[in-house]
Amino acid sequence: MMNLNPKMMQEVVAEAFDRTDSLRWQMAITRTAQELESNPFMHYDGHALVILSESNEIYSANGTRQCKTFAL
């Protein structure tokens, strides 16, 4: 499991919430924070965060929107 700085995580989440009034984005921010705190299947490859999701999909957090839910 990755070691995340809890204080920094809290600050980043708070800043992200401050930047949007969209309920959809707030839900995405909340879900992402939960995933980062609980998912042991993540790896930073030097360029992106590679994540194995609960649906057994592999995502690369690299600034592109790959999540199937986003496409809905």
C-alpha positions in Angstrom: 0.0 0.0 0.0 1.2 3.5 -0.8 2.0 5.8 2.1 0.0 8.9 1.8 0.4 12.0 4.0 -3.1 12.3 5.7 -2.7 16.0 6.3 -1.7 16.7 2.7 -4.6 14.5 1.5 -7.1 16.5 3.6 -5.7 19.8 2.2 -5.9 18.6 -1.4 -9.5 17.3 -0.9 -10.6 20.6 0.7 -9.0 22.6 -2.1 -10.7 20.5 -4.7 -14.1 21.0 -3.0 -13.4 24.8 -2.9 -13.0 24.8 -6.7 -16.4 23.4 -7.6 -20.0 23.6 -6.7 -20.9 20.6 -8.9 -22.4 17.7 -6.9 -21.0 15.3 -9.5 -17.5 16.6 -9.0 -17.8 16.6 -5.3 -19.0 12.9 -5.4 -16.0 12.1 -7.6 -13.6 13.9 -5.3 -15.0 12.0 -2.3 -14.9 8.6 -4.1 -11.3 9.3 -5.2 -10.2 10.2 -1.7 -11.8 7.0 -0.3 -10.1 4.9 -3.1 -6.7 6.4 -2.3 -7.1 5.7 1.4 -8.3 2.1 1.0 -7.0 0.5 -2.2 -3.8 -1.5 -1.7 -3.5 -2.1 -5.5 -1.9 1.2 -6.6 1.6 1.9 -7.9 3.2 5.2 -9.0 5.3 4.4 -12.1 7.1 7.8 -12.2 4.6 9.3 -14.6 1.1 8.3 -13.4 -0.7 6.5 -10.6 -1.7 3.0 -11.8 -4.8 1.7 -10.0 -6.6 -1.6 -10.0 -10.3 -0.8 -9.5 -12.9 -2.9 -7.7 -14.3 -3.7 -11.1 -10.9 -5.2 -12.1 -10.2 -2.4 -14.5 -6.7 -0.9 -14.6 -6.6 2.9 -14.7 -3.7 5.3 -15.1 -4.3 8.5 -13.3 -2.5 10.8 -15.7 -4.8 13.6 -16.4 -7.1 11.8 -18.8 -10.6 10.7 -17.9 -10.7 6.9 -18.4 -13.4 5.9 -15.9 -16.5 4.3 -17.5 -18.7 6.2 -15.0 -17.4 9.5 -16.3 -18.6 8.6 -19.8 -22.2 8.2 -18.6 
